[in-house]
Amino acid sequence: MNIKKRLVASLVFSALALAGAQVAAAAALNLSDGDTIKLTREASNYGGAFGGGEFVANGVNVLNGAGDSFLTFCVEYSEHISLNTNYYVKINTGAVNGGIGADATYAGDVAGTSVFDPLSNATAWLYTQYRDNTLTGFSNTSASANALQLAIWKLEDELGGDALTAYNGNALAQQWVADATTAGWTDTGNVRILNLYTDAAFTNRAQDQLYIAPVPEPEIYAMMAAGLGLMGFVARRRKQLVV
């Protein structure tokens, strides 16, 4: 192989390697139905009132790779999780088993036996701001995390009892609900709900958690396309030389 060919090949593999490295570096926890995760609450996580607040979701057995862990919040007020327990996940657009705000029969799980509670567009907006570190007024304190959990439950029509009383006395939670409601999102974006189950047959429900499905950055696609284009160029050159 002459020097020119070596240089082109080096550029090809460098482009692909860099693109691959950026994909790996930017990868979030890429979950599919049937993957398993566990939830933890470390010393650096906040909240905890009424069993909610920040949880860390960690991949245990993930088909598409381990990825990064991420912070999440409960969707249902009346359902609960156990820390450091393996849960099977289903990626969904709403909570199953409904809770207080359930509004339709759901046949995607056990037909006729559960109800479906669609994810609110406003909740999706609020969680996206939180994950992007752009949520106005949020600070790394238990007070903020508890207020955010109350706001999520309010938007999902889940509040009742003492939690509703707490929300009615929490100005920050009320402000976030107002902001999310007026944000004007017409869909849920990349936000999904993880339906958690204790068994692989998806019969034993536990809780529903918020999740943002990862989307590769456009520039990474461009780099990979450029690398593949260079590989095609080298292949054509070799063919011309052989002929």
Backbone hydrogen bonds in HBPLUS format (Angstrom, degrees):
<---DONOR---> <-ACCEPTOR-->    atom                        ^
c    i                          cat <-CA-CA->   ^        H-A-AA   ^      H-
h    n   atom  resd res      DA  || num        DHA   H-A  angle D-A-AA Bond
n    s   type  num  typ     dist DA aas  dist angle  dist       angle   num
A0006-ARG N   A0002-ASN O   2.99 MM   4  6.26 159.6  2.03 152.6 159.0     1
A0007-LEU N   A0003-ILE O   2.92 MM   4  6.15 151.7  2.00 147.1 154.7     2
A0008-VAL N   A0004-LYS O   2.99 MM   4  6.32 161.4  2.03 152.8 156.9     3
A0009-ALA N   A0005-LYS O   2.88 MM   4  6.09 169.3  1.90 155.4 158.6     4
A0010-SER N   A0006-ARG O   2.85 MM   4  5.96 153.1  1.93 143.1 151.1     5
A0011-LEU N   A0007-LEU O   2.97 MM   4  6.23 152.9  2.04 146.3 153.1     6
A0012-VAL N   A0008-VAL O   2.93 MM   4  6.24 156.6  1.98 151.5 158.1     7
A0013-PHE N   A0009-ALA O   2.99 MM   4  6.26 173.0  1.99 158.1 157.7     8
A0014-SER N   A0010-SER O   2.88 MM   4  5.93 149.0  1.98 142.3 152.0     9
A0015-ALA N   A0011-LEU O   2.92 MM   4  6.04 159.6  1.96 148.3 153.0    10
A0016-LEU N   A0012-VAL O   3.04 MM   4  6.34 165.4  2.06 154.4 158.2    11
A0017-ALA N   A0013-PHE O   2.83 MM   4  5.86 158.4  1.88 142.2 149.2    12
A0018-LEU N   A0014-SER O   2.86 MM   4  5.95 162.0  1.89 148.1 153.0    13
A0019-ALA N   A0015-ALA O   2.95 MM   4  6.09 159.9  1.99 145.7 151.6    14
A0020-GLY N   A0016-LEU O   2.85 MM   4  6.01 161.6  1.89 148.4 153.9    15
A0021-ALA N   A0017-ALA O   2.82 MM   4  6.01 153.2  1.89 145.9 153.8    16
A0022-GLN N   A0018-LEU O   2.92 MM   4  6.14 155.3  1.98 147.5 153.7    17
A0023-VAL N   A0019-ALA O   2.90 MM   4  6.17 154.0  1.97 149.3 156.7    18
A0024-ALA N   A0020-GLY O   2.97 MM   4  6.22 159.7  2.01 147.0 152.1    19
A0025-ALA N   A0021-ALA O   2.83 MM   4  6.05 156.3  1.89 146.0 153.2    20
A0026-ALA N   A0022-GLN O   2.83 MM   4  5.87 151.4  1.91 146.5 153.5    21
A0027-ALA N   A0023-VAL O   2.98 MM   4  5.77 116.0  2.40 137.7 151.8    22
A0027-ALA N   A0024-ALA O   3.38 MM   3  5.16 150.0  2.48  93.7 102.2    23
A0035-ASP N   A0032-SER O   3.04 MM   3  5.74 166.2  2.06 143.7 144.9    24
A0034-GLY N   A0089-VAL O   2.88 MM  55  5.54 164.6  1.90 165.8 167.0    25
A0089-VAL N   A0035-ASP O   2.96 MM  54  5.77 151.5  2.04 164.0 169.9    26
A0036-THR N   A0061-ASN O   3.01 MM  25  5.10 161.3  2.05 133.3 139.3    27
A0060-VAL N   A0036-THR O   2.89 MM  24  5.40 164.3  1.91 146.9 142.9    28
A0061-ASN N   A0036-THR O   3.25 MM  25  5.10 159.8  2.29 125.5 130.5    29
A0037-ILE N   A0087-TYR O   2.91 MM  50  5.39 152.1  1.98 148.3 155.0    30
A0087-TYR N   A0037-ILE O   2.74 MM  50  5.39 158.6  1.79 160.8 168.2    31
A0038-LYS N   A0058-ASN O   3.01 MM  20  5.47 149.3  2.10 147.6 157.2    32
A0058-ASN N   A0038-LYS O   2.97 MM  20  5.47 167.9  1.98 161.9 165.9    33
A0084-ASN N   A0039-LEU O   2.83 MM  45  5.65 162.7  1.86 157.3 161.8    34
A0040-THR N   A0056-VAL O   2.92 MM  16  5.16 153.4  1.99 141.3 150.1    35
A0056-VAL N   A0040-THR O   2.85 MM  16  5.16 173.8  1.85 154.6 156.5    36
A0045-ASN N   A0042-GLU O   3.06 MM   3  5.39 165.0  2.08 111.2 115.9    37
A0054-GLU N   A0046-TYR O   2.98 MM   8  5.61 154.5  2.05 158.3 166.6    38
A0051-GLY N   A0048-GLY O   3.16 MM   3  5.13 148.3  2.26 128.8 122.1    39
A0052-GLY N   A0049-ALA O   3.11 MM   3  5.80 171.8  2.12 123.5 125.2    40
A0055-PHE N   A0072-THR O   2.96 MM  17  5.28 151.2  2.04 150.0 155.9    41
A0072-THR N   A0055-PHE O   2.84 MM  17  5.28 152.3  1.92 149.0 156.7    42
A0057-ALA N   A0070-PHE O   2.83 MM  13  5.43 171.4  1.84 164.1 165.8    43
A0070-PHE N   A0057-ALA O   3.20 MM  13  5.43 148.9  2.30 137.2 146.3    44
A0065-GLY N   A0062-VAL O   3.21 MM   3  5.45 160.0  2.25 117.6 117.0    45
A0210-LEU N   A0073-PHE O   3.25 MM 137  5.85 151.4  2.34 153.7 162.2    46
A0075-VAL N   A0208-ASP O   2.86 MM 133  5.41 147.2  1.97 159.4 154.5    47
A0088-TYR N   A0197-TYR O   2.76 MM 109  5.03 154.2  1.83 151.0 153.6    48
A0197-TYR N   A0088-TYR O   2.83 MM 109  5.03 148.8  1.93 146.3 154.9    49
A0090-LYS N   A0195-ASN O   2.98 MM 105  5.06 136.9  2.17 136.2 148.5    50
A0195-ASN N   A0090-LYS O   2.89 MM 105  5.06 166.0  1.91 156.3 155.7    51
A0092-ASN N   A0193-ILE O   2.90 MM 101  5.18 153.2  1.97 152.7 160.2    52
A0193-ILE N   A0092-ASN O   2.90 MM 101  5.18 175.3  1.90 146.0 146.8    53
A0119-LEU N   A0093-THR O   2.89 MM  26  5.85 171.2  1.90 144.5 142.0    54
A0095-ALA N   A0117-ASP O   2.83 MM  22  4.95 151.2  1.91 142.7 137.0    55
A0117-ASP N   A0095-ALA O   2.83 MM  22  4.95 161.8  1.87 151.6 155.2    56
A0097-ASN N   A0115-VAL O   2.96 MM  18  5.09 133.6  2.18 148.5 157.5    57
A0099-GLY N   A0097-ASN O   2.63 MM   2  6.01 137.0  1.81 121.2 106.4    58
A0103-ASP N   A0116-PHE O   3.44 MM  13  6.43 169.2  2.46 141.2 141.4    59
A0116-PHE N   A0104-ALA O   2.75 MM  12  5.38 160.1  1.79 153.1 160.1    60
A0106-TYR N   A0114-SER O   3.11 MM   8  5.72 170.8  2.12 139.2 136.3    61
A0113-THR N   A0110-VAL O   3.02 MM   3  5.73 164.5  2.04 146.0 146.8    62
A0124-ALA N   A0120-SER O   3.06 MM   4  6.40 157.6  2.11 149.7 155.5    63
A0125-TRP N   A0121-ASN O   3.00 MM   4  6.32 154.1  2.06 146.3 152.9    64
A0126-LEU N   A0122-ALA O   2.98 MM   4  6.21 164.3  2.00 149.2 153.2    65
A0127-TYR N   A0123-THR O   2.89 MM   4  6.09 168.3  1.90 158.6 160.9    66
A0128-THR N   A0124-ALA O   3.01 MM   4  6.05 153.3  2.08 143.0 150.6    67
A0129-GLN N   A0125-TRP O   3.01 MM   4  6.29 157.4  2.06 152.7 158.0    68
A0130-TYR N   A0126-LEU O   3.08 MM   4  6.35 157.7  2.13 146.3 152.6    69
A0131-ARG N   A0127-TYR O   2.90 MM   4  6.14 164.2  1.93 151.6 155.3    70
A0132-ASP N   A0128-THR O   2.90 MM   4  6.02 143.0  2.04 144.0 154.3    71
A0134-THR N   A0129-GLN O   2.91 MM   5  5.03 165.0  1.93 155.0 154.0    72
A0133-ASN N   A0130-TYR O   3.12 MM   3  5.15 159.1  2.17 104.2 110.0    73
A0138-PHE N   A0135-LEU O   3.14 MM   3  5.76 165.5  2.16 136.7 138.1    74
A0141-THR N   A0139-SER O   2.73 MM   2  5.57 131.1  1.96 112.6  96.5    75
A0145-ALA N   A0141-THR O   3.12 MM   4  6.43 167.8  2.14 151.9 155.2    76
A0146-ASN N   A0142-SER O   2.85 MM   4  5.93 161.5  1.89 149.6 154.8    77
A0147-ALA N   A0143-ALA O   3.01 MM   4  6.13 152.8  2.09 139.6 147.5    78
A0148-LEU N   A0144-SER O   2.87 MM   4  6.12 155.9  1.93 151.6 158.1    79
A0149-GLN N   A0145-ALA O   2.96 MM   4  6.19 156.3  2.02 146.3 152.7    80
A0150-LEU N   A0146-ASN O   2.99 MM   4  6.22 158.2  2.03 147.1 152.8    81
A0151-ALA N   A0147-ALA O   2.91 MM   4  6.16 151.0  2.00 144.1 152.5    82
A0152-ILE N   A0148-LEU O   2.92 MM   4  6.19 157.6  1.97 150.8 156.1    83
A0153-TRP N   A0149-GLN O   2.99 MM   4  6.24 167.5  2.00 152.0 155.2    84
A0154-LYS N   A0150-LEU O   2.88 MM   4  6.05 149.6  1.97 143.2 152.2    85
A0155-LEU N   A0151-ALA O   2.94 MM   4  6.20 163.8  1.97 152.0 155.3    86
A0156-GLU N   A0152-ILE O   2.96 MM   4  6.16 140.5  2.12 145.6 157.0    87
A0158-GLU N   A0153-TRP O   2.77 MM   5  4.89 169.6  1.78 155.6 154.3    88
A0157-ASP N   A0154-LYS O   3.05 MM   3  5.08 161.4  2.09 109.2 111.9    89
A0165-THR N   A0161-GLY O   3.17 MM   4  6.54 155.6  2.23 147.5 154.7    90
A0166-ALA N   A0162-ASP O   2.87 MM   4  6.13 152.9  1.94 146.3 153.8    91
A0167-TYR N   A0163-ALA O   2.93 MM   4  6.19 154.1  2.00 144.3 151.0    92
A0168-ASN N   A0164-LEU O   2.96 MM   4  6.20 161.9  1.99 150.8 155.3    93
A0169-GLY N   A0166-ALA O   3.16 MM   3  5.25 142.1  2.31  98.1 109.0    94
A0170-ASN N   A0167-TYR O   2.95 MM   3  5.00 168.6  1.97 112.7 115.3    95
A0174-GLN N   A0170-ASN O   3.14 MM   4  6.40 161.1  2.18 150.9 156.5    96
A0175-GLN N   A0171-ALA O   2.93 MM   4  6.13 148.1  2.04 142.7 151.4    97
A0176-TRP N   A0172-LEU O   3.03 MM   4  6.31 157.4  2.08 151.2 156.4    98
A0177-VAL N   A0173-ALA O   3.03 MM   4  6.29 154.4  2.10 148.0 155.0    99
A0178-ALA N   A0174-GLN O   3.04 MM   4  6.28 156.8  2.10 144.4 150.4   100
A0179-ASP N   A0175-GLN O   2.86 MM   4  6.13 157.8  1.91 149.1 155.6   101
A0180-ALA N   A0176-TRP O   2.85 MM   4  5.97 163.0  1.87 149.5 154.0   102
A0181-THR N   A0177-VAL O   2.95 MM   4  6.01 151.5  2.03 143.7 151.6   103
A0182-THR N   A0178-ALA O   3.08 MM   4  6.22 151.5  2.16 145.2 151.9   104
A0183-ALA N   A0180-ALA O   3.41 MM   3  5.13 152.4  2.49  91.5  99.3   105
A0191-VAL N   A0188-THR O   3.05 MM   3  5.67 152.4  2.13 144.0 144.4   106
A0213-ALA N   A0190-ASN O   2.94 MM  23  5.49 157.6  1.99 161.2 153.9   107
A0192-ARG N   A0211-TYR O   2.62 MM  19  5.13 169.4  1.63 161.6 164.7   108
A0211-TYR N   A0192-ARG O   2.94 MM  19  5.13 141.0  2.09 156.1 150.6   109
A0194-LEU N   A0209-GLN O   2.73 MM  15  5.08 170.4  1.74 157.4 160.3   110
A0209-GLN N   A0194-LEU O   3.03 MM  15  5.08 154.2  2.10 135.2 141.6   111
A0196-LEU N   A0207-GLN O   2.94 MM  11  5.43 163.3  1.97 174.5 175.8   112
A0206-ALA N   A0196-LEU O   2.88 MM  10  5.46 148.1  1.98 154.0 146.5   113
A0198-THR N   A0204-ASN O   2.98 MM   6  5.60 153.5  2.05 152.4 160.4   114
A0202-PHE N   A0199-ASP O   3.17 MM   3  5.61 163.7  2.20 113.4 117.3   115
A0220-ILE N   A0217-GLU O   3.01 MM   3  5.42 136.4  2.20 109.1 120.8   116
A0221-TYR N   A0217-GLU O   3.40 MM   4  6.89 154.8  2.47 149.9 156.1   117
A0222-ALA N   A0218-PRO O   3.01 MM   4  6.34 154.0  2.08 146.8 154.5   118
A0223-MET N   A0219-GLU O   2.95 MM   4  6.18 153.5  2.03 142.4 148.5   119
A0224-MET N   A0220-ILE O   2.99 MM   4  6.25 161.6  2.02 153.3 158.0   120
A0225-ALA N   A0221-TYR O   2.87 MM   4  6.07 156.2  1.92 149.7 156.8   121
A0226-ALA N   A0222-ALA O   2.89 MM   4  6.11 152.4  1.97 145.0 152.6   122
A0227-GLY N   A0223-MET O   2.96 MM   4  6.22 156.8  2.02 146.7 152.7   123
A0228-LEU N   A0224-MET O   2.93 MM   4  6.19 161.0  1.97 149.8 154.6   124
A0229-GLY N   A0225-ALA O   2.83 MM   4  6.00 149.1  1.92 143.1 152.5   125
A0230-LEU N   A0226-ALA O   2.96 MM   4  6.23 153.0  2.03 147.5 153.9   126
A0231-MET N   A0227-GLY O   3.02 MM   4  6.32 150.8  2.10 144.3 152.5   127
A0232-GLY N   A0228-LEU O   2.92 MM   4  6.22 152.3  2.00 146.0 153.4   128
A0233-PHE N   A0229-GLY O   2.96 MM   4  6.25 149.6  2.06 144.4 152.9   129
A0234-VAL N   A0230-LEU O   2.97 MM   4  6.26 160.0  2.01 150.7 155.0   130
A0235-ALA N   A0231-MET O   2.97 MM   4  6.21 160.2  2.01 147.8 153.4   131
A0236-ARG N   A0232-GLY O   3.00 MM   4  6.23 155.7  2.06 146.7 152.7   132
A0237-ARG N   A0233-PHE O   2.98 MM   4  6.21 157.2  2.04 149.7 156.0   133
A0238-ARG N   A0234-VAL O   2.94 MM   4  6.19 158.4  1.99 152.4 157.9   134
A0239-LYS N   A0235-ALA O   3.06 MM   4  6.29 157.1  2.11 144.7 150.9   135
A0240-GLN N   A0236-ARG O   2.95 MM   4  6.23 155.1  2.01 147.8 154.4   136
A0241-LEU N   A0237-ARG O   2.95 MM   4  6.21 152.6  2.03 147.1 154.5   137
A0242-VAL N   A0238-ARG O   2.96 MM   4  6.21 154.5  2.02 150.5 157.1   138
A0243-VAL N   A0239-LYS O   3.00 MM   4  6.23 164.4  2.02 150.6 154.4   139
